[in-house]
Amino acid sequence: MQLKLIVALVSDEKTKQVIDAAREEGATGATTITSCRGEGLTQEKTFLGLDLTAQRDVLLFLVAGPRARHILETIARAGSFDEEPGAGIAFQLSIEDAVGLKSQLPTLIHEIEDQI
């Protein structure tokens, strides 16, 4: 089965809505790495040496390849990535192989059976 890894970097206040939107479109689970920091095009401001950057979460979704682009676009809409500067970014990577999906495999196959 062809799998994709979707990585979404989102502000922590948007984490739940992004995960919920991805699940509605076929993501069978998510891994969240919390309290990350990042920097975009312009450097964030500091105050008396204290960093004022907002915390971000890294969301990882292992999804069926045929559904990946649709889930990716849904994540972008849910997180307002194109409307709000600094709201987040998401991308997908091809996965060569994976193990440990026995409980999720029937759901993944059912979701894409018309596409394989």
C-alpha positions as CSV (number, residue, x, y, z in Angstrom):
1,M,0.0,0.0,0.0
2,Q,1.2,3.5,-0.9
3,L,1.5,5.7,2.2
4,K,2.3,9.4,2.7
5,L,3.5,11.2,5.8
6,I,1.8,14.6,6.1
7,V,3.8,17.0,8.4
8,A,1.9,20.0,9.6
9,L,3.5,22.8,11.6
10,V,0.7,24.8,13.3
11,S,0.2,27.2,16.1
12,D,-0.9,25.4,19.2
13,E,-4.3,27.0,19.3
14,K,-5.1,25.5,15.9
15,T,-3.9,21.9,16.6
16,K,-7.3,20.5,17.5
17,Q,-9.2,21.9,14.6
18,V,-6.5,20.7,12.2
19,I,-6.5,17.2,13.6
20,D,-10.3,17.1,13.5
21,A,-10.4,18.2,9.9
22,A,-7.8,15.6,8.9
23,R,-9.7,12.9,10.6
24,E,-12.9,13.9,8.8
25,E,-11.1,13.4,5.5
26,G,-9.6,10.0,6.2
27,A,-6.6,10.4,8.5
28,T,-6.8,7.4,10.9
29,G,-4.6,9.0,13.6
30,A,-2.1,11.7,14.4
31,T,1.1,12.2,16.4
32,T,1.6,15.6,18.1
33,I,5.0,17.0,19.1
34,T,4.2,19.9,21.3
35,S,6.0,23.2,22.3
36,C,8.2,23.6,19.2
37,R,9.5,27.0,18.1
38,G,10.2,28.1,14.5
39,E,11.1,31.2,12.6
40,G,9.8,32.3,9.3
41,L,10.8,35.0,6.8
42,T,11.3,37.7,9.4
43,Q,12.9,37.2,12.8
44,E,10.6,37.3,15.8
45,K,10.9,40.1,18.3
46,T,12.3,39.7,21.8
47,F,11.7,41.8,24.9
48,L,14.6,42.1,27.4
49,G,16.1,38.9,26.1
50,L,12.8,36.9,26.4
51,D,11.6,35.2,23.2
52,L,8.1,36.3,22.1
53,T,7.5,33.6,19.6
54,A,4.3,31.6,19.9
55,Q,4.6,27.9,20.5
56,R,3.9,25.5,17.6
57,D,3.0,21.9,17.4
58,V,4.3,19.4,14.8
59,L,1.5,17.1,13.7
60,L,2.3,13.9,11.9
61,F,-0.3,12.0,9.9
62,L,0.5,8.7,8.1
63,V,-2.2,8.4,5.5
64,A,-3.1,6.4,2.4
65,G,-1.4,7.9,-0.7
66,P,-4.5,8.4,-2.8
67,R,-6.1,10.5,0.0
68,A,-3.0,12.5,0.9
69,R,-3.4,15.6,-1.3
70,H,-7.0,16.0,-0.3
71,I,-6.1,15.7,3.4
72,L,-3.3,18.2,2.9
73,E,-5.6,20.7,1.3
74,T,-8.2,20.2,4.1
75,I,-5.5,20.8,6.7
76,A,-4.5,24.1,5.0
77,R,-8.1,25.3,5.0
78,A,-8.7,24.3,8.6
79,G,-5.5,26.0,9.8
80,S,-6.0,29.1,7.6
81,F,-2.5,28.7,6.2
82,D,-3.1,30.8,3.1
83,E,-5.1,33.5,4.8
84,E,-3.1,34.2,8.0
85,P,0.6,34.9,7.8
86,G,2.5,32.5,10.2
87,A,-0.6,30.3,10.7
88,G,1.3,27.2,9.6
89,I,2.7,25.1,6.9
90,A,2.1,21.5,5.8
91,F,3.8,19.1,3.4
92,Q,3.8,15.5,2.4
93,L,6.5,12.9,2.1
94,S,6.5,9.5,0.4
95,I,6.9,6.5,2.8
96,E,8.7,3.5,1.4
97,D,7.5,1.1,4.1
98,A,5.8,1.0,7.5
99,V,5.0,-1.5,10.2
100,G,2.6,-1.4,13.1
101,L,-0.5,-0.5,11.1
102,K,-2.4,-3.8,11.7
103,S,-5.2,-2.1,13.5
104,Q,-5.6,0.8,11.0
105,L,-5.0,-1.2,7.8
106,P,-8.7,-2.4,7.3
107,T,-9.9,1.2,7.6
108,L,-7.2,2.5,5.2
109,I,-8.0,-0.1,2.6
110,H,-11.8,0.5,2.9
111,E,-11.3,4.2,2.4
112,I,-9.4,3.8,-0.8
113,E,-10.7,0.5,-2.3
114,D,-12.4,2.4,-5.2
115,Q,-9.0,4.0,-6.1
116,I,-6.9,0.8,-6.1
